[in-house]
Amino acid sequence: MDSTLPFERAIDRVAELLERSRSLLFITGAGISADSGLPTYRGIGGLYDVATTEDGMPIEELLSGRTMRRLPALTWKYLGQVERACRGARFNRAHEIIAEMESHFNRVWTLTQNVDGFHRQAGSRNVIDIHGDLHNLLCPKCDYKETAADYSSLTIPPPCPQCRAFLRPDVVLFGEALPFDKVSRLYTEIDKGFDLVFSIGTTSIFPYISEPVERASRMGKPTVEINPGTSEISELVTVRLPLRAVQALEAIWRRYQERRAK
């Protein structure tokens, strides 16, 4: 493993790996959207870096499927805080570079934990938003769906115009299962294999987020981590870049294009 190399050598190494690759998997977490001004979930600058909320409950309980069913107004209160923290932000250069790579390699997929929708907004087509998108609303009782650019005009909790239920965002709340179709797509693509796997801005605490890196490592495929802090997979990766996403991806993409132009 090359692990953490000096900056220039690490960038060269990743650009070299890209030259030898035809298929790429990007796994992204809150860190990739931090350069858009979005807070990460926890930690320094995190949206919820305290043990309990003003309502005296852990945020994981407030943003759970159980509380949404029992006390939808309470869950929507905190969903509104998440949405307000994202409002007005847009995708950044890191999202754009990943989207551009779809046109330069045979097969590129992005697995994201983020619910901000930035990857698709930046132009990526092959996106598995495993936790959903905060802007897509649905009714749990009927087939009604709508898209909300933001929550500023919504009645909270928003009533379904077709039935008497309340709408909810099409996201995975705590205690809920991952969507079967997205999990199926993920493992279909993982089973095909990837020449190079990137992990960007995620602590990789969920098994379905760390597994692609672990599987690539077992199969002798190169892996890259871009993350200012350490994570569950930091010791496994081929190259580790302790940088923010935009800084790292801009440098990698520029070096790759320079090498290709020679």
C-alpha positions, 0 to 999 in steps of 0.5 A: 500500500502507498497509503499517505504519500507526499502531495505531488507523489500522491497526485501523480500516483492517482493520475497514473491509476486513472490512466490504467482504469476503464471503470470507476466507482466513487463513494461520497459522503458529507465531506464532498458537499462541505465545499458547497458550504453544507455542514457535515452531520457531526464533528467540527462544524457539524449540524448535530454535534451535540448529544441531544436536541432542544426537544430532549431527544437524540437526533437519530430518534427525531429523524427516525421512521418511527417518530415520522409515523407517530409525530410527523410534525416533530420529525418535519421540524428537524428535517426543516433544519436540515433543508435550511442548512442546504438552501441556496447551496449548489454543487461544487467543482468536485461534483462536476469533475466526477460528472465529467469523468462519465464521458472519459471512462467506459463505466463510472458510477457514484454511490452517495450517502448525501441527500442534497441531489448535487451529483445529478444536478452537476450532470452525473447520470449513474448515481445511486443515492442510497439514502434518497433526495431531500427534495423529492416528497411522497405520500406513504399512503397513496401514489402521490409524489412531488418535487420541492425546490425548498421547504419555504412554501410548505405547510409543516407537516405537508398534507397530501393533496390526494388523501388525508396522510402527510407527505414525507421526503423520499429519504431513508430515516433512521431505523428504516431499510435501504431501498431494495432497488438501489441496493440491488443496483449497487451490488449488480455494479459491484459484482461487475467489478471496478478498476479503481474505487474512490472514497470521498468525504465519508467516515465509512461507518456503514457496511454498505459504504465500506464494503466496496473498498474492502472488496476491491482491496481483497481483489487487489484493485487500487483504492483511493481515499480523499478525506481530511480525517481518518475513517474505517477504511483509511488503513486499507486504501492504496493511496490516502489524500488527507485533503478536502474533495475539491482540492484533491479532485482538481489536482488529480483531474488536472494531472491526469489531463496533463499526462494524457496530453503528452 
